[in-house]
Amino acid sequence: MRTYLIASVFLVSSACAFPKERKPVVPPPTEFEIGRHTSFDFGPPTDFYELFLVRPRESGASIERITLTPSVDECFVPAKTEAVSTSIRQSVADLLENHNPCAIPEKDLRRQLKRCKKCLVFSYANVSMRVQCGPETRIIRADVFDRDWFDPAANTPDQTSWTIRLLGRLDKASGPGVMDQPIFPTAIVDKPGAPAESGNLESLAAGAYDSLFRGAPDKPSDLYRVSKIPLVTPTVRLVGSTPFQPENFVAPVYPPIARLAHAEHVMKFAITVGADGSPTDLVFENSFALFQGAVSEAAAKWKFPKEAIGQRILVEVEFKTNCPPKR
């Protein structure tokens, strides 16, 4: 028994004398990517997607910003992609406030993500930063709620506050953001507004950044591809004019409110041709107020041949949006 106690004391002493080997600290990243999905309780649109690609350069850093806005109406207001590239004099380390994202414990991140499961939230931003930490690629998530932006008593966690400050600097360097805050420090811009790099847009289309927006209603790759589809063009055409056709036909302009409402119609009306070949006494046979003003304005510019003078003309004009049916 005595021998056992002596051996135990020796082992404990040895453990104290030779502490466990600590896990080496991974150096801070030299570049990073951030995806920010911002959602509002008003709209449409209610969701916006922004991608920041930050890379080192010889004297400072480059920031490429890609903003994707979902379609409000795929026929009238389509999805939109905007991209700009900017150079700043601050280094990547300066942007990060010399803070090492690779050193943030996972348990701290998990705790912060659970801080407001039952809170009343009207607007928020889900932010994901992707960094290379040694051989490991790490995605660091932060949820920013409306009160974190505006309420001094919000008790915002340190990690989330650091994320807000970082996004503020990126916004200032690359232009006003969706939730731009003027109180954040301004980065010193060397070359604002330069075109974005096409290679990054190709990577976006291929889904290289979709993992930064997990849980969001849309995938950035899908939004980008949809934004490249040309906007559908509505058509207005003369269906019939009996017994004479106008020599000079000016098509009515499709009213924007009718396009937004996806309204289509064949307007039927009668006119009398005056002495100079111009229409007079326009009378609608089927009333549709959205199109009447456009038809009246265009018909006043028509001209008919001499043979039509004094004749009563029956006209049909078709308005067609050419939009796919709403799902």
Secondary structure, DSSP 4 states (H G I P E B T S, - for coil): -HHHHHHHHHHHHHHHHSPPPPPPPPPPPS-EEEEEEEE-SS-SS-EEEEEEEEEEETTEEEEEEEEEE--SBTTTB--EEEEEEEEESS-HHHHTTT--GGGS-HHHHHHHHTTTTT---SSEEEEEEEEEETTEEEEEEEEEEHHHHH-TTS---HHHHHHHHHHHHHHHHHS--TT--TTSPPP-BSSTTEEPPHHHHHHHHTTTTGGGGTTSSS-HHHHHHHHTSPPPPPEEEEEEEES---SB--PPPPPHHHHHTT--EEEEEEEEE-TTS-EEEEEESS--HHHHHHHHHHHTT-B--GGGTT-EEEEEEEEE--PPPP-
